[in-house]
């Protein structure tokens, strides 16, 4: 008993799952999965153990292809780094043993690579740099979907991280040439558009200048007409006032004969001339030399 009793115990660590295996026949009981602990299973039994904590996998420089068929995605090969962790489903460890046994890790990583590569061909080249988080989520979902396909791998994806993206020189040069050509095309389109804008602007400027000249000429003509009409009207008013004033002056002065009126008009005309100076003197009784009439 002292010898057999210790041999009858089996131990499962906290980071392990255990399946009971009979030593003599090699048969494995897959109906019960043992978690951490110490179990009395008998001296002819032992535990086949599977990892219960996180499995860590790293894909270093995994070769993928981007989507093609547009100006911004060249559809060529480049390299990505991907690392992730996964857990085995405790209740399905027995099924895992029956279907995959110790090769489960290789099968899981192989399907993960398939999922990433299949999803990568639908992702454009620029999305890897402009929408990195979205690409990482798409890769994660693709891996989990691939694992869920029959036959199931009895595991769940935990952490997933898209690491460094390495672009081969051929892809880099191809992408650079493509972007440079796009910039040339945009530049040419801009130049053509700018030339068209200049010509359209010139037409509009000419139209505005012509309209301005038309308005100015019309305004000058109308102003000249108004000025001429105003001058004519002013002359008419002045002439009428002159006639009325002369009539009133002649009436108040007692000038009523034609000779007197003619003399007055002549003197006034001379006075109105700018280059003529006229002094008018009046004779009185003291300034007249009186002479006696001659006797016969």
C-alpha positions as CSV (number, residue, x, y, z in Angstrom):
1,X,0.0,0.0,0.0
2,X,2.8,2.4,0.9
3,X,4.3,1.9,-2.6
4,X,1.0,1.7,-4.6
5,X,-0.8,4.6,-2.9
6,X,1.6,7.4,-4.1
7,X,1.7,5.8,-7.6
8,X,-2.1,6.0,-7.7
9,X,-2.2,9.8,-7.6
10,X,-2.0,12.0,-10.7
11,X,-1.3,15.7,-10.7
12,X,-2.5,18.5,-13.1
13,X,-0.9,21.9,-12.8
14,X,-2.8,25.2,-12.9
15,X,-1.7,25.8,-16.4
16,X,-2.7,22.3,-17.7
17,X,-5.7,20.2,-18.7
18,X,-5.5,16.5,-18.2
19,X,-7.0,13.4,-19.9
20,X,-6.9,10.0,-18.2
21,X,-4.9,7.4,-20.1
22,X,-4.5,3.8,-19.2
23,X,-0.8,2.8,-19.2
24,X,-1.2,-0.8,-20.2
25,X,-3.6,-0.4,-23.1
26,X,-2.8,3.3,-24.1
27,X,-6.5,4.1,-24.3
28,X,-7.6,7.6,-23.3
29,X,-10.8,8.6,-21.6
30,X,-12.0,11.7,-23.5
31,X,-15.3,12.1,-21.7
32,X,-13.8,13.9,-18.7
33,X,-11.3,16.8,-18.8
34,X,-9.4,17.4,-15.6
35,X,-8.5,20.8,-14.4
36,X,-5.7,21.6,-12.0
37,X,-5.6,19.4,-8.9
38,X,-4.5,16.1,-7.5
39,X,-6.5,13.0,-8.4
40,X,-6.6,9.4,-7.3
41,X,-6.6,7.6,-10.7
42,X,-4.8,4.4,-9.9
43,X,-1.3,3.1,-10.5
44,X,-2.2,2.0,-14.1
45,X,-3.3,5.5,-15.2
46,X,-1.6,8.7,-16.0
47,X,-2.6,12.1,-17.4
48,X,-2.1,13.3,-21.0
49,X,-1.7,17.0,-20.6
50,X,-2.7,20.0,-22.7
51,X,-1.8,23.6,-22.2
52,X,-4.5,25.5,-20.3
53,X,-3.1,29.0,-20.4
54,X,-2.7,31.2,-23.4
55,X,-0.9,29.9,-26.4
56,X,1.3,32.5,-28.1
57,X,2.0,32.5,-31.8
58,X,4.1,34.8,-33.9
59,X,4.0,35.0,-37.7
60,X,7.2,36.8,-38.6
61,X,7.4,38.3,-42.1
62,X,4.2,36.5,-43.3
63,X,3.8,36.9,-47.1
64,X,0.5,38.3,-48.2
65,X,-0.9,40.0,-51.3
66,X,-2.9,43.2,-51.4
67,X,-6.0,43.8,-53.5
68,X,-5.3,44.9,-57.1
69,X,-7.2,46.6,-59.9
70,X,-7.1,50.3,-59.0
71,X,-4.6,53.2,-59.2
72,X,-3.9,53.1,-55.5
73,X,-3.3,49.3,-55.0
74,X,-0.8,47.4,-57.0
75,X,-1.8,43.9,-55.9
76,X,1.8,42.7,-55.2
77,X,3.4,40.8,-52.4
78,X,4.6,42.3,-49.2
79,X,5.3,41.0,-45.6
80,X,3.5,41.5,-42.3
81,X,4.2,40.6,-38.7
82,X,1.2,39.1,-36.8
83,X,1.1,37.8,-33.3
84,X,-1.9,36.4,-31.3
85,X,-2.9,34.2,-28.4
86,X,-5.6,31.6,-28.1
87,X,-7.1,29.3,-25.5
88,X,-8.3,25.7,-25.7
89,X,-11.9,25.2,-24.8
90,X,-11.8,23.1,-21.7
91,X,-14.9,21.0,-22.3
92,X,-13.7,20.2,-25.9
93,X,-10.2,19.1,-25.0
94,X,-11.3,15.4,-25.4
95,X,-12.6,16.0,-28.9
96,X,-9.4,17.9,-29.6
97,X,-7.4,14.9,-28.6
98,X,-9.5,12.5,-30.7
99,X,-9.3,14.7,-33.8
100,X,-5.9,16.3,-33.7
101,X,-3.9,14.9,-30.7
102,X,-0.5,16.6,-30.4
103,X,-0.7,18.2,-33.9
104,X,-3.4,20.7,-32.9
105,X,-1.0,23.6,-32.7
106,X,0.3,23.2,-36.2
107,X,-3.3,22.8,-37.6
108,X,-4.4,26.0,-35.7
109,X,-1.5,28.1,-36.9
110,X,-2.0,26.8,-40.5
111,X,-5.6,27.8,-40.5
112,X,-4.7,31.2,-39.1
113,X,-2.3,31.8,-41.9
114,X,-5.0,30.8,-44.4
115,X,-7.5,33.2,-42.9
116,X,-5.1,36.1,-43.0
117,X,-3.9,35.5,-46.5
118,X,-7.5,35.0,-47.9
119,X,-8.6,38.2,-46.2
120,X,-5.5,40.2,-47.3
121,X,-6.4,39.9,-51.0
122,X,-9.5,42.0,-50.4
123,X,-7.6,44.8,-48.6
124,X,-6.2,47.6,-50.7
125,X,-2.6,48.5,-50.3
126,X,-3.2,51.9,-48.8
127,X,-5.6,50.6,-46.2
128,X,-2.7,48.9,-44.4
129,X,-1.4,52.4,-43.6
130,X,-4.5,54.6,-43.5
131,X,-7.0,52.2,-41.8
132,X,-4.6,50.0,-39.8
133,X,-7.1,49.2,-37.0
134,X,-9.8,48.2,-39.4
135,X,-7.4,45.9,-41.2
136,X,-6.4,44.3,-37.9
137,X,-10.0,43.7,-37.0
138,X,-10.7,42.1,-40.4
139,X,-7.7,39.8,-40.0
140,X,-8.8,38.8,-36.5
141,X,-12.4,38.0,-37.7
142,X,-11.0,36.1,-40.6
143,X,-8.9,33.9,-38.4
144,X,-11.8,33.2,-36.0
145,X,-14.1,32.4,-38.9
146,X,-11.5,30.0,-40.4
147,X,-11.1,28.2,-37.0
148,X,-14.9,27.8,-36.7
149,X,-15.1,25.9,-40.0
150,X,-15.6,22.1,-39.8
151,X,-13.8,20.3,-38.3
152,X,-13.7,22.7,-35.4
153,X,-10.4,23.4,-33.7
154,X,-11.9,23.7,-30.2
155,X,-10.2,27.0,-29.4
156,X,-11.0,30.7,-29.1
157,X,-8.9,33.6,-30.2
158,X,-7.8,36.0,-27.5
159,X,-5.3,38.8,-28.3
160,X,-4.5,39.7,-31.9
161,X,-2.0,42.3,-33.1
162,X,-1.0,43.4,-36.6
163,X,2.7,44.4,-36.3
164,X,5.2,45.7,-38.8
165,X,4.4,45.9,-42.5
166,X,7.4,45.4,-44.7
167,X,7.2,46.5,-48.3
168,X,9.6,44.9,-50.8
169,X,11.6,47.2,-53.0
170,X,9.7,46.1,-56.1
171,X,6.4,47.0,-54.5
172,X,7.8,50.2,-53.1
173,X,9.0,51.3,-56.5
174,X,5.8,50.2,-58.2
175,X,3.6,52.1,-55.7
176,X,5.8,55.2,-55.9
177,X,5.6,55.2,-59.7
178,X,1.9,54.8,-59.5
179,X,1.5,57.7,-57.1
180,X,3.8,59.9,-59.0
181,X,1.9,59.3,-62.2
182,X,-1.4,60.1,-60.3
183,X,0.2,63.4,-59.2
184,X,1.2,64.1,-62.8
185,X,-2.3,63.4,-64.0
186,X,-3.8,65.6,-61.3
187,X,-1.3,68.4,-62.1
188,X,-2.2,68.3,-65.8
189,X,-5.9,68.3,-65.0
190,X,-5.3,71.3,-62.7
191,X,-3.4,73.2,-65.4
192,X,-6.1,72.6,-67.9
193,X,-8.8,73.6,-65.5
194,X,-6.8,76.7,-64.5
195,X,-6.4,77.7,-68.2
196,X,-10.1,77.2,-68.8
197,X,-10.8,79.4,-65.7
198,X,-8.5,82.1,-67.0
199,X,-10.2,82.1,-70.4
200,X,-13.6,82.2,-68.9
201,X,-12.5,85.0,-66.5
202,X,-11.1,87.0,-69.4
203,X,-14.4,86.7,-71.3
204,X,-16.2,87.9,-68.2
205,X,-13.8,90.8,-67.7
206,X,-14.2,91.9,-71.4
207,X,-18.0,91.7,-71.0
208,X,-17.8,93.8,-67.9
209,X,-15.5,96.4,-69.5
210,X,-17.8,96.6,-72.5
211,X,-20.8,97.1,-70.3
212,X,-18.9,99.7,-68.3
213,X,-17.9,101.6,-71.4
214,X,-21.5,101.5,-72.7
215,X,-22.7,102.9,-69.3
216,X,-20.1,105.6,-69.3
217,X,-20.8,106.7,-72.9
218,X,-24.6,106.7,-72.2
219,X,-24.1,108.7,-69.0
220,X,-21.8,111.2,-70.8
221,X,-24.4,111.6,-73.7
222,X,-27.2,112.0,-71.2
223,X,-25.2,114.5,-69.2
224,X,-24.3,116.5,-72.3
225,X,-27.9,116.6,-73.3
226,X,-29.1,117.7,-69.9
227,X,-26.3,120.3,-69.8
228,X,-27.3,121.7,-73.2
229,X,-30.9,121.8,-72.3
230,X,-30.1,123.5,-69.0
231,X,-27.9,126.1,-70.8
232,X,-30.6,126.8,-73.4
233,X,-33.2,127.2,-70.7
234,X,-30.9,129.5,-68.7
235,X,-30.3,131.6,-71.7
236,X,-34.0,131.8,-72.4
237,X,-34.7,132.8,-68.8
238,X,-32.0,135.4,-68.9
239,X,-33.3,136.8,-72.3
240,X,-36.8,136.9,-71.0
241,X,-35.6,138.6,-67.8
242,X,-33.5,141.1,-69.9
243,X,-36.6,141.9,-72.0
244,X,-38.8,142.4,-68.9
245,X,-36.1,144.4,-67.1
246,X,-35.5,146.6,-70.1
247,X,-39.2,147.3,-70.5
248,X,-39.5,148.2,-66.9
249,X,-36.4,150.5,-67.1
250,X,-37.6,152.3,-70.2
251,X,-41.0,152.8,-68.7
252,X,-39.7,154.1,-65.4
253,X,-37.1,156.4,-67.2
254,X,-39.6,157.9,-69.5
255,X,-37.8,156.6,-72.6
256,X,-40.6,156.1,-75.1
257,X,-39.4,157.2,-78.5
258,X,-37.7,154.9,-81.0
259,X,-34.6,157.1,-81.2
260,X,-34.2,157.1,-77.4
261,X,-34.7,153.4,-77.2
262,X,-32.1,152.8,-79.9
263,X,-29.6,155.1,-78.2
264,X,-30.2,153.3,-74.9
265,X,-29.7,149.9,-76.5
266,X,-26.5,151.0,-78.2
267,X,-25.0,152.5,-75.0
268,X,-26.0,149.3,-73.0
269,X,-24.4,147.1,-75.6
270,X,-21.1,149.1,-75.4
271,X,-21.2,148.8,-71.6
272,X,-21.5,145.1,-71.7
273,X,-18.4,144.6,-73.9
274,X,-15.5,143.6,-71.6
275,X,-12.8,145.4,-73.7
276,X,-14.5,148.8,-73.8
277,X,-14.3,151.4,-71.1
278,X,-16.9,154.2,-71.2
279,X,-17.2,157.2,-69.0
280,X,-20.5,159.0,-69.0
281,X,-20.7,162.7,-68.0
282,X,-23.8,164.8,-67.7
283,X,-24.2,168.4,-68.7
284,X,-25.8,170.9,-66.4
285,X,-26.7,174.7,-66.7
286,X,-23.4,175.8,-65.2
287,X,-21.2,173.9,-67.6
288,X,-22.8,175.3,-70.7
289,X,-21.4,178.5,-72.4
290,X,-24.2,180.7,-73.3
291,X,-23.8,182.9,-76.4
292,X,-26.1,185.6,-77.7
293,X,-27.7,185.0,-81.0
294,X,-26.0,186.8,-83.8
295,X,-27.5,190.0,-85.0
296,X,-28.3,190.4,-88.6
